[in-house]
Structure formats: structure tokens, C-alpha cells
Amino acid sequence: MIIYPSIGQYHESLVSFKANINTPEVAAGTPIPAGPIDFVHSSGQFAVVYKIKLNGNYHGLRLWLKEVPNSKRIYREIENYIKKLPLDYFLDYKLYDAINGISVKIDRKWEKFGFIFMDWIQGQNLYSFINDNIHQRAELEHAAELFLRMAKDLHVNKISHGDLQGKNILFFRDSSSSGHPLKIKLVDYDSMYVPGLAGLDDTIIGLAEYQSPYRKDLGELSPVSDYFSELVIYLSLKTYAECPQLWTKDQADHLLFVDNDFSDPFHSKIFYDLRIKKYRNSDETANLAKTLMYMATVRDIRMLLPLEKILEMVRNGQYPPKSFDSQLVKAQPTMSSSSSRPLTSGSAVPNSQRPWSTIPGRQPTRSTLVCSACQSIITDPSLIYCPYCFSAIYGMKTCQNCGASNVPRNARYCPQCRYKQ
């Protein structure tokens, strides 16, 4: 196992850039300073990228911080595969081995490490783009469609990125192109799949805020590894376009969802609020939220569908499976998805706090209710039920056992979850 340098150790080598870069064409460049003893860079869990100026253009010098199994093979296979395709979603790059890489002094001993030299795109990651355009609905919707188009192109060419998340998606504007200038690029290819990598171990499973709770069970690089995170990102963009109040300023680690929403979707407040259209989001985003809930329960993620197929089937009322509706009976929001979405009074409240509720675990009927005060069963054919939270929302009935009574409700409005017909 290779022990890679720290960012500080790489910094020390970059001070003498020309002397410590062992490839003349790269050594001719200059790292961009960010202070007296610092350089412009961005870092992640596995690598750091420095901004280099060379021949009047900017490039990225990507240096590993941790061992990524088979990383050299992955980058070589990707480079050989994508250069044959008419795709514009990836940065051009070249892989340099340790002999032609960078020299770093570690414990008074000089060692050499490989690197990747690549294009530098002056763009915004997904978080920054949303933050700057949160009140520009058309721009966010265009970004969602651009992302959808990219996903379809990757599927056609049997490619998956493997770690789709906010910092690995860049938006930039190309004024020289015809049509809309907004473009999209993907960065960080350590977990990417192309056909030549079939069977290779899947060692980077991405951020939990973007992944199925069963992603870790996939085991190997696969063309299906993006299907879950694609819907997370697309649904988030569409929802922010419709409901900008859900965005938290300078958010930088997740979108609408956090990992608990996926590990326990039936008790997720954001899933609940989207399904009942609390924020006046559209029917489509409500149905996509329901679909993502279902996908979070699928243990074999090889059974998931690509984004374009999901949209087609959801719009035709074919997805998720009708059998999933029976599972939604138990869906009650008992947790907040994030600190920006607290469970407050006036929101949908847990089942135990309602005067009337359907019997847990049973598909609701028009006549069967349970009194939460004493748990006795009552019947009243005149009562109707909210189609989302299944509270009784019409009529008056007193529990024959304890005397607790339901309050008369308007049949077109549920005061518990705020669903409106």
C-alpha cells in the first residue's frame, strides 16, 4: 500500500515547482499563489488539485492523498474509452507515472509520486450554481434538463461516474457555443465505470447524501451505480426551481436529502412534505419524491432504472409499483431531514399525536379508525380520509369508549398535513 504525501508536503514541493516536477512539459508551468505560503487548490477525500498556468492557459495538477485501488488502470481505461466518443462531459487529461511525476520530501527522504495533468474549467460546482441562481427558476430548470441529457448520453455509452455529488458536477458558460451557453462537466473519475473496467472492485461508494443505503452491496464498478444519485440531483434541481425557500444559503454538503432520509424514508419529513406538496411543488416532483422513497427500499440496486426511464414511467403512472402504495400507510414524519427543516407545530405531526388515525400497517378503508387516546376501534361510514396522511378529515365522531372526538373538517383540506385537493 502506498502512503501518499499530505497537502502540506505537496505544498513544500510546489515551492520549487520546476525542480520537483519530473516532466519538462509540465514543469514549464507555474502554480497560482493564494498567499505567501499557499497555492490555489481544491481538495477532496482522495486527492488535491492545484491550479497551474502554462502557455497562457490554466490546467489542473491532480495529486493523490490516499491510495485508491486500481486508480491508474481506471484512468487509463477511461482515457482510452472516452476519447473515441463524441461526449463533452469530461476533462481532457494525461496520466503521469511516478518516474515522470512529482518529487516530495518525506522524513528527509525524496520520493516520487504520479499525478494527472488536466484541463482547468472556470466553473461553479453544483452547490455554488444553485446558490447563485436560487431565484432564477428557468436557469435551474435548464440545469436539470442539461443534467438529464448528460445522464442519457452516459447510459447510451455504458458509462457511470460512480460518485455523482455536488462537488463533482461543474457548470460553466461557453459564449462561443450556439444555443444556451450553460454547459456541464464531471470531475473526479476514481470510481468511474467504462466497459473495460467490468468486474473491478467498487471501492468508492460516494457520499451517503446521494447514494442508496444498499450501494455498498454492489461490490463492483457497474453501469447502474449512478441511477439513484441521478434522481437525487434531478429531483433536487426541479424542487429548488419550484420551491426556492428550501435552499439554505451557502449549503455545501448535500441537497434536499441527508442519509437518514434514505435509510429510513418512511419517517423522513422532507419526503413527506414533498409528497403532500406542502411547498406547492408540482405533481411531478411529488411523484418523483415518492419514486425516490421506493428506490431507497430496493436492496438490489441492479434492479433500479436510469433517470430517463424513471421520468417516462412516472409520467405515465407506471412507477413506482402500485404495491408500494400499501407501504406508504406507515409513512409518518418523525424526523427532520436537516437543521434547516425542523419539525415544528403546524407541520404534519407523528401518528401518536393525532386525535384519529388509521390503524398502523393497514391499508386505510373508509370506515376503520382507531382512537389514539384509548386505541379502541370505531367505525363511521361518513368519514373520509386524507389520501396522503390518512387522517380523518370530515365528519364528527365520538369514541364510544373514552369520549375523544374528531373535529369537523373540510373534505377538501387536511389540517394535519395541509394537503389540498
C-alpha positions in Angstrom: 0.0 0.0 0.0 1.3 3.4 -1.0 1.4 6.1 1.7 0.9 9.4 -0.1 2.1 12.9 1.0 -0.1 15.3 2.8 -1.3 18.6 1.3 1.4 20.4 3.3 4.1 18.2 1.9 2.9 18.7 -1.6 2.9 22.5 -0.9 6.6 22.3 0.0 7.4 20.6 -3.3 5.4 23.1 -5.3 7.5 26.0 -3.9 10.3 24.6 -6.1 7.9 23.6 -8.9 10.4 23.4 -11.8 12.9 21.4 -9.8 10.4 18.9 -8.4 8.2 18.2 -11.4 9.9 15.5 -13.4 8.2 16.1 -16.7 9.6 19.1 -18.7 6.3 20.0 -20.4 4.5 20.2 -17.0 7.5 21.8 -15.2 7.3 24.7 -17.6 4.1 25.8 -15.8 3.6 27.9 -12.7 1.3 27.1 -9.7 -1.0 30.0 -8.9 -0.3 31.6 -5.5 -3.1 32.1 -3.0 -0.9 33.7 -0.3 2.7 33.8 0.9 2.9 30.1 1.5 -0.2 28.7 -0.2 -1.4 27.9 -3.8 -4.8 27.9 -5.4 -6.2 24.4 -4.9 -9.2 22.3 -4.1 -9.2 19.1 -2.2 -11.4 16.1 -1.6 -11.1 12.9 0.4 -8.7 11.2 -2.1 -6.9 14.0 -4.0 -5.9 17.6 -4.2 -5.9 19.7 -7.4 -3.6 22.7 -7.9 -4.2 25.4 -10.5 -1.3 25.7 -12.9 -0.7 28.3 -15.6 1.1 27.0 -18.7 1.5 28.8 -22.0 -1.2 31.3 -21.1 -3.8 28.6 -20.2 -4.9 27.1 -16.9 -4.6 23.5 -16.0 -5.1 21.2 -13.0 -2.4 19.2 -11.3 -4.2 16.4 -9.5 -2.2 14.7 -6.8 -3.4 11.7 -4.7 -3.7 12.0 -0.9 -4.9 8.4 -0.3 -4.5 5.1 -2.0 -7.3 4.4 -4.5 -7.1 0.7 -5.6 -6.6 0.3 -9.4 -6.7 4.1 -9.9 -4.0 4.1 -12.6 -5.8 1.4 -14.5 -9.2 3.2 -14.1 -7.8 6.5 -15.5 -6.0 4.7 -18.4 -9.2 2.8 -19.4 -11.3 5.9 -19.2 -8.8 7.9 -21.3 -8.8 5.2 -24.0 -12.5 4.8 -24.0 -13.9 8.4 -23.9 -11.5 9.8 -26.5 -13.4 7.6 -29.1 -16.8 9.1 -28.1 -18.5 12.3 -29.1 -19.0 13.3 -25.5 -18.1 16.7 -24.0 -18.7 16.0 -20.3 -15.2 15.1 -19.2 -11.9 17.0 -18.8 -9.0 16.1 -21.1 -6.1 14.8 -19.0 -2.9 12.8 -19.1 -1.7 10.3 -16.5 2.0 10.5 -15.5 3.6 7.7 -13.6 5.9 8.2 -10.6 9.1 8.3 -12.6 7.7 11.3 -14.5 5.7 12.7 -11.6 6.4 14.9 -8.7 9.3 14.6 -6.1 8.2 15.1 -2.5 10.4 15.1 0.6 9.1 12.8 3.3 11.0 12.2 6.5 14.2 13.6 4.9 13.9 11.3 2.0 12.8 12.2 -1.5 10.1 10.1 -3.1 8.3 10.2 -6.4 4.6 10.1 -7.0 2.5 10.0 -10.1 -0.1 12.7 -11.0 -2.7 13.7 -13.5 -2.4 16.8 -15.6 -5.7 18.0 -16.9 -7.8 20.9 -18.2 -9.0 23.5 -15.8 -12.6 24.7 -16.1 -13.5 28.0 -14.7 -16.9 27.0 -13.5 -19.1 26.5 -10.4 -19.8 23.3 -8.6 -23.5 22.3 -8.2 -23.8 23.9 -4.7 -22.4 27.3 -5.9 -24.5 27.2 -9.0 -27.8 26.6 -7.1 -26.9 29.3 -4.5 -26.3 31.9 -7.2 -29.4 31.0 -9.2 -31.8 30.0 -6.5 -34.4 32.6 -7.6 -33.9 32.0 -11.3 -36.4 29.3 -11.9 -35.7 29.0 -15.7 -32.0 28.6 -15.1 -32.4 25.8 -12.5 -34.9 24.0 -14.8 -32.5 24.3 -17.7 -29.7 22.9 -15.5 -32.0 19.9 -14.6 -32.6 19.2 -18.3 -28.9 19.6 -19.1 -28.2 17.1 -16.3 -30.9 14.7 -17.7 -29.4 14.9 -21.2 -25.9 14.1 -19.8 -27.3 11.1 -17.9 -28.9 9.8 -21.0 -25.7 10.2 -23.0 -23.7 8.3 -20.4 -26.3 5.5 -20.3 -26.2 5.0 -24.0 -22.4 4.7 -23.9 -22.4 2.4 -20.8 -20.7 4.9 -18.6 -21.3 5.7 -14.9 -19.4 8.2 -12.8 -19.9 6.3 -9.6 -19.7 9.4 -7.3 -22.2 11.9 -8.5 -22.4 14.7 -5.9 -22.3 18.5 -5.7 -18.6 19.0 -5.8 -18.1 16.6 -8.8 -20.5 18.5 -11.1 -19.4 21.8 -12.7 -21.5 24.3 -14.5 -19.8 26.9 -16.8 -20.8 29.2 -19.6 -19.4 28.8 -23.1 -20.3 32.0 -25.0 -18.8 30.6 -28.2 -21.3 27.8 -28.5 -24.6 28.0 -30.3 -27.8 27.9 -28.2 -27.8 28.2 -24.4 -24.3 28.9 -23.1 -24.7 26.8 -19.9 -22.6 23.6 -20.1 -21.8 20.8 -17.7 -18.7 18.8 -16.8 -17.9 16.0 -14.5 -14.7 15.8 -12.4 -13.1 13.1 -10.2 -13.1 9.8 -12.0 -11.7 7.5 -9.3 -14.9 5.5 -9.2 -16.0 5.7 -12.8 -17.1 2.8 -14.9 -16.5 2.1 -18.6 -16.9 -1.3 -20.2 -13.1 -2.1 -19.9 -13.5 -2.0 -16.1 -16.2 -4.6 -15.7 -15.6 -6.7 -12.6 -13.3 -4.3 -10.8 -14.0 -3.8 -7.1 -16.2 -0.8 -6.2 -14.1 0.8 -3.5 -15.5 4.4 -3.5 -19.2 4.3 -2.8 -19.8 8.0 -2.8 -21.5 10.3 -0.2 -24.4 8.9 1.8 -26.5 12.0 1.0 -26.5 10.9 -2.7 -26.5 7.1 -2.5 -28.8 4.2 -1.9 -28.3 2.7 1.5 -27.5 -0.5 -0.4 -24.8 0.9 -2.7 -22.1 -0.8 -0.6 -23.6 -4.2 -1.5 -23.0 -3.6 -5.2 -19.4 -4.8 -4.8 -18.0 -3.9 -8.3 -17.9 -1.0 -10.7 -21.2 -1.0 -12.6 -23.1 1.0 -15.3 -26.0 1.2 -12.8 -24.2 2.8 -9.9 -25.4 6.3 -10.8 -29.1 5.6 -11.1 -30.0 6.5 -7.5 -27.9 9.7 -7.3 -29.2 10.8 -10.7 -32.7 11.1 -9.3 -31.5 12.7 -6.1 -29.8 15.5 -8.1 -32.6 15.9 -10.8 -35.3 16.0 -8.2 -33.4 18.5 -6.1 -32.9 20.9 -9.0 -36.5 20.7 -10.1 -37.7 21.2 -6.5 -35.4 24.2 -5.8 -36.7 25.7 -9.1 -40.3 25.4 -7.8 -39.6 26.0 -4.0 -36.5 28.2 -3.5 -37.3 28.6 0.2 -36.0 25.1 0.7 -32.4 26.1 -0.1 -30.1 27.0 2.7 -27.6 29.8 1.8 -24.1 28.5 1.3 -25.2 24.9 1.6 -22.1 22.8 0.7 -22.5 19.2 1.6 -26.0 18.0 0.5 -29.0 18.9 -1.5 -32.6 18.2 -0.3 -31.8 15.0 1.4 -29.4 13.6 4.0 -28.5 10.0 4.7 -31.3 9.4 7.2 -33.9 10.2 4.6 -32.7 7.2 2.6 -32.0 4.8 5.4 -35.5 5.5 7.0 -37.6 7.0 4.2 -40.9 6.3 5.9 -40.1 8.7 8.7 -38.5 11.4 6.6 -40.1 14.8 6.9 -38.8 16.1 3.5 -40.1 13.1 1.7 -43.5 13.6 3.4 -43.6 17.3 2.7 -42.8 16.8 -1.0 -45.4 14.0 -1.4 -48.2 16.1 0.1 -47.0 19.2 -1.9 -46.6 21.3 1.3 -44.4 23.7 -0.6 -46.7 23.9 -3.6 -44.3 21.8 -5.6 -45.8 20.2 -8.7 -47.4 16.8 -9.1 -44.4 15.6 -10.9 -41.9 16.4 -8.2 -44.3 14.9 -5.6 -44.4 11.7 -7.7 -40.6 11.7 -8.1 -40.2 12.1 -4.3 -42.4 9.0 -3.9 -40.3 7.2 -6.5 -37.1 8.0 -4.7 -38.6 6.7 -1.5 -39.3 3.5 -3.2 -35.8 3.3 -4.7 -34.3 3.7 -1.2 -36.1 0.5 -0.2 -34.8 -1.6 -3.2 -32.0 -3.8 -1.8 -30.5 -4.9 -5.1 -29.6 -1.6 -6.8 -29.1 -3.5 -10.1 -32.9 -3.5 -10.3 -33.1 0.3 -10.4 -33.9 2.2 -13.5 -32.0 5.0 -15.3 -33.3 8.6 -14.9 -34.8 8.9 -18.3 -36.8 5.7 -17.9 -38.0 6.7 -14.5 -39.3 10.0 -15.8 -41.1 8.3 -18.7 -42.7 5.7 -16.4 -43.6 8.2 -13.7 -45.3 10.5 -16.2 -47.3 7.5 -17.5 -48.3 6.5 -13.9 -46.3 3.2 -14.2 -43.7 3.8 -11.5 -43.1 3.2 -8.6 -45.0 -0.1 -8.5 -48.6 0.1 -7.2 -47.7 -2.3 -4.5 -45.6 0.4 -2.9 -48.7 2.4 -2.0 -49.6 -0.1 0.7 -46.2 0.6 2.3 -46.9 4.3 2.4 -49.6 3.8 5.1 -46.8 3.6 7.7 -45.1 6.8 6.4 -45.1 9.3 9.2 -42.6 12.1 9.6 -40.9 11.6 12.9 -37.5 13.1 12.0 -36.3 16.3 10.4 -34.1 15.9 7.3 -31.7 18.6 8.3 -31.3 21.5 10.7 -32.9 23.8 8.1 -36.1 21.8 8.1 -37.2 21.5 11.8 -40.3 19.6 12.7 -42.5 22.4 14.0 -46.1 22.9 15.0 -48.3 23.3 12.1 -46.4 20.7 10.1 -47.6 17.1 9.8 -47.2 15.6 13.3 -46.4 12.0 14.3 -49.3 9.5 14.3 -49.4 9.3 18.1 -50.3 13.0 18.4 -53.4 12.9 16.1 -56.9 12.5 17.6 -57.8 10.0 14.9 -55.5 7.9 12.7 -55.6 4.8 10.6 -54.6 1.5 12.1 -50.8 1.3 11.7 -49.7 -1.1 9.0 -53.1 -1.5 7.4 -54.3 -0.1 4.1 -56.9 2.5 5.2 -60.6 2.0 4.4 -63.4 4.5 4.6 -64.8 3.0 7.8 -62.0 1.7 10.1 -60.3 4.1 12.5 -58.5 3.8 15.8 -58.7 6.2 18.7 -55.2 7.1 19.7 -56.4 8.1 23.1 -57.6 4.6 24.1 -56.7 2.5 21.0 -60.3 1.3 20.5 -61.6 0.8 17.0 -64.5 2.9 15.8 -66.5 2.9 12.6 -68.2 5.7 10.8 -69.2 5.4 7.1 -69.5 9.2 6.8 -65.8 9.8 7.4 -63.3 10.2 4.5 -59.6 10.1 4.6 -56.7 12.3 3.5 -55.1 10.5 0.6 -51.6 11.4 1.9 -51.6 11.1 5.7 -54.8 9.1 6.0 -56.2 11.3 8.8 -60.0 11.5 9.1 -60.8 14.9 7.6 -64.6 15.0 7.5 -67.5 14.4 9.9 -67.8 14.3 13.7 -67.5 11.1 15.7 -67.1 10.5 19.4 -65.2 7.5 20.7 -67.7 5.2 22.4 -65.1 4.1 24.8 -63.3 7.3 26.1 -65.3 10.1 24.6 -62.5 11.6 22.5 -64.0 13.3 19.4 -62.8 14.2 16.0 -63.2 17.8 14.9 -65.4 18.5 11.8 -63.1 19.0 8.8 -63.5 20.5 5.3 -63.3 17.5 3.0 -61.1 19.3 0.5 -58.4 20.3 3.1 -56.5 18.3 5.7 -55.3 20.4 8.6 -52.9 17.7 9.8 -50.7 17.6 6.7 -52.1 20.6 4.8 -53.0 18.6 1.7 -55.4 20.4 -0.6 -57.5 18.9 -3.3 
